[in-house]
Amino acid sequence: MFLDKLKDRLNEKQSQFIGEETAFRSAVLIPLVQVNGEWHILFEVRAFTMRKQPGDISFPGGKIDLTDPTPLAAALRETHEELGVNPETVTVIEELSPYIASPTFVIYPFVAVIDYNEIIPNYNKEEVEEVFTIPLKWLLNYEPYMHLVSVQPTPASDFPFEKIVNGADYEWGTRAIEEWFYDFEDYTIWGITARILKHFIECVE
């Protein structure tokens, strides 16, 4: 009886990964646009007045608020706030696998078609410095390059070393993060945006 009940409980919908409920959650759109009859992906350059990542290249999107019923709703809301695109005019193609940047930070990407002509006069200059597009054909033929970044855990000053074997001499493992880069004309796409872009391109190759 116990095992049957346990199985039923475990068969119920679970989070996609342990810690999802308490993680900082964001959602982004990978916007497909047509430029002169050719499919492009649209990117934003974050305004240089932004507090976080000024001048970085990103997809439209941002934090999932408590008022957002779903990650997709958050991505559409943020796209409307940043680019002025009416959510009702967006054609959502598919949701990609979530990107778990860390145990406390996850991003939900969605591929969607938006009207490029609707963006140009309407984007929010307080958040977006400029927008630009890259042909999908170019991205499919481009070989991104990668550099490693080492990350070393640093315990807080009140960490209970007395509870663990070797105490303060415990050997914390260093891990390497892959940072991918795409160079297009005068733009360099890297960081989380490049990781999500790379995953999308691999899915459609």
C-alpha positions as CSV (number, residue, x, y, z in Angstrom):
1,M,0.0,0.0,0.0
2,F,2.8,2.4,0.9
3,L,4.7,1.8,-2.3
4,D,1.5,2.2,-4.4
5,K,0.9,5.6,-2.8
6,L,4.5,6.5,-3.2
7,K,4.4,5.7,-6.9
8,D,1.2,7.8,-7.3
9,R,2.8,10.7,-5.6
10,L,6.0,10.5,-7.7
11,N,3.9,10.2,-10.9
12,E,2.4,13.6,-10.2
13,K,3.8,16.5,-12.1
14,Q,7.1,17.5,-10.7
15,S,9.4,20.4,-11.3
16,Q,11.8,20.2,-14.2
17,F,14.7,20.2,-11.8
18,I,15.3,20.2,-8.1
19,G,15.2,23.8,-6.8
20,E,13.0,25.2,-9.7
21,E,10.4,26.5,-7.3
22,T,12.8,28.8,-5.5
23,A,15.1,29.7,-8.4
24,F,15.3,33.1,-10.0
25,R,13.3,32.4,-13.2
26,S,13.4,34.3,-16.5
27,A,11.9,33.8,-19.9
28,V,13.0,35.0,-23.3
29,L,11.8,34.9,-26.9
30,I,14.1,33.9,-29.8
31,P,12.4,36.2,-32.4
32,L,12.3,35.1,-36.0
33,V,11.7,38.0,-38.4
34,Q,11.6,38.3,-42.1
35,V,14.0,40.8,-43.7
36,N,13.8,41.1,-47.5
37,G,12.1,37.7,-47.7
38,E,14.8,36.0,-45.7
39,W,14.5,34.6,-42.1
40,H,16.6,36.4,-39.5
41,I,16.9,36.3,-35.7
42,L,16.5,39.6,-33.9
43,F,18.7,40.7,-31.0
44,E,18.6,43.6,-28.6
45,V,21.5,45.7,-27.4
46,R,20.7,46.6,-23.8
47,A,20.7,50.3,-23.0
48,F,23.9,51.6,-21.6
49,T,21.9,53.2,-18.8
50,M,20.7,49.8,-17.5
51,R,21.9,48.7,-14.1
52,K,22.6,45.1,-15.1
53,Q,24.6,44.1,-18.2
54,P,24.5,47.5,-19.9
55,G,25.4,47.2,-23.6
56,D,25.2,43.4,-23.6
57,I,23.4,41.7,-26.5
58,S,20.3,39.7,-25.5
59,F,17.0,38.3,-26.5
60,P,13.8,40.1,-25.5
61,G,12.6,38.8,-22.1
62,G,13.2,39.0,-18.4
63,K,12.1,38.0,-14.9
64,I,9.0,35.9,-14.5
65,D,6.8,38.0,-12.1
66,L,4.3,36.5,-9.7
67,T,1.5,37.9,-11.9
68,D,2.7,36.0,-14.9
69,P,0.7,32.8,-15.2
70,T,3.3,31.0,-17.3
71,P,6.9,31.5,-18.5
72,L,5.5,32.2,-22.0
73,A,3.3,34.9,-20.6
74,A,6.3,36.6,-19.1
75,A,8.3,36.4,-22.3
76,L,5.5,38.0,-24.2
77,R,4.9,40.7,-21.6
78,E,8.6,41.5,-21.6
79,T,8.8,41.6,-25.4
80,H,5.9,44.0,-25.4
81,E,7.5,46.2,-22.8
82,E,10.9,46.2,-24.6
83,L,10.0,46.2,-28.3
84,G,6.4,47.4,-28.3
85,V,5.2,44.2,-30.0
86,N,1.5,43.3,-29.3
87,P,1.5,39.7,-27.8
88,E,-1.6,38.9,-30.0
89,T,0.5,39.4,-33.1
90,V,3.3,36.9,-32.0
91,T,3.2,33.4,-33.4
92,V,4.9,31.1,-30.9
93,I,6.6,28.1,-32.7
94,E,8.0,26.1,-29.8
95,E,9.4,26.1,-26.3
96,L,13.0,25.0,-26.0
97,S,14.6,23.2,-23.1
98,P,15.2,25.5,-20.1
99,Y,18.7,26.7,-19.6
100,I,19.8,26.1,-16.0
101,A,22.5,28.7,-15.6
102,S,23.0,27.7,-11.9
103,P,20.9,25.9,-9.3
104,T,19.3,29.2,-8.5
105,F,18.9,30.7,-12.0
106,V,16.9,29.2,-14.9
107,I,15.8,30.7,-18.2
108,Y,12.9,29.4,-20.3
109,P,13.4,30.1,-24.1
110,F,10.6,30.3,-26.7
111,V,10.9,30.5,-30.5
112,A,8.4,32.9,-32.0
113,V,7.7,34.8,-35.2
114,I,7.3,38.6,-34.8
115,D,6.7,41.4,-37.3
116,Y,10.0,43.3,-37.8
117,N,8.1,46.4,-39.0
118,E,6.2,46.5,-35.8
119,I,9.4,46.8,-33.8
120,I,11.4,49.5,-35.4
121,P,9.4,52.6,-34.3
122,N,8.3,51.1,-31.0
123,Y,11.1,49.8,-29.0
124,N,11.7,51.1,-25.5
125,K,14.8,53.4,-25.7
126,E,15.1,53.3,-21.9
127,E,15.8,49.5,-22.0
128,V,17.0,48.9,-25.5
129,E,19.9,50.8,-27.1
130,E,19.3,49.3,-30.6
131,V,18.0,46.2,-32.3
132,F,19.7,44.3,-35.1
133,T,19.2,41.0,-37.0
134,I,21.4,38.2,-38.2
135,P,20.4,35.9,-41.1
136,L,19.5,32.4,-40.0
137,K,21.4,31.1,-43.0
138,W,24.5,32.9,-41.7
139,L,24.1,31.4,-38.2
140,L,23.6,27.9,-39.6
141,N,27.0,28.1,-41.3
142,Y,28.9,29.9,-38.6
143,E,31.3,28.1,-36.2
144,P,31.1,29.7,-32.8
145,Y,34.2,29.6,-30.7
146,M,34.5,28.8,-27.0
147,H,36.6,29.9,-24.0
148,L,36.6,28.4,-20.5
149,V,35.9,30.3,-17.3
150,S,36.9,28.6,-14.0
151,V,34.6,29.0,-11.1
152,Q,35.8,28.4,-7.5
153,P,33.2,28.0,-4.7
154,T,33.8,30.5,-1.8
155,P,32.0,29.5,1.4
156,A,30.4,32.3,3.5
157,S,32.1,33.4,6.7
158,D,29.5,31.6,8.8
159,F,29.9,28.3,6.9
160,P,29.9,25.4,9.5
161,F,33.2,23.8,8.6
162,E,33.1,21.9,11.9
163,K,30.3,19.8,10.4
164,I,32.2,18.4,7.5
165,V,35.2,16.2,7.0
166,N,38.5,18.1,6.8
167,G,36.8,21.3,8.0
168,A,38.4,24.4,6.6
169,D,40.8,22.3,4.6
170,Y,38.0,20.7,2.6
171,E,38.9,20.7,-1.1
172,W,36.2,22.5,-3.1
173,G,36.0,21.4,-6.7
174,T,36.7,24.0,-9.4
175,R,34.4,23.8,-12.4
176,A,34.8,25.3,-15.8
177,I,32.0,27.2,-17.6
178,E,31.9,27.1,-21.4
179,E,31.5,30.6,-22.8
180,W,30.6,30.7,-26.5
181,F,31.1,33.6,-28.8
182,Y,29.5,34.6,-32.1
183,D,31.1,37.5,-34.0
184,F,28.8,39.2,-36.6
185,E,30.0,42.5,-38.1
186,D,30.6,44.8,-35.2
187,Y,28.6,42.7,-32.7
188,T,29.7,40.0,-30.3
189,I,27.1,37.7,-28.8
190,W,28.3,35.7,-25.8
191,G,27.2,34.6,-22.4
192,I,23.7,33.1,-21.8
193,T,22.4,34.5,-25.0
194,A,25.1,32.7,-27.0
195,R,24.4,29.4,-25.1
196,I,20.7,29.6,-25.9
197,L,21.4,30.6,-29.5
198,K,23.8,27.7,-29.9
199,H,21.2,25.3,-28.6
200,F,18.6,26.6,-31.0
201,I,20.9,26.4,-34.0
202,E,21.8,22.8,-33.1
203,C,18.1,22.0,-32.9
204,V,17.4,23.3,-36.5
205,E,20.5,22.1,-38.3
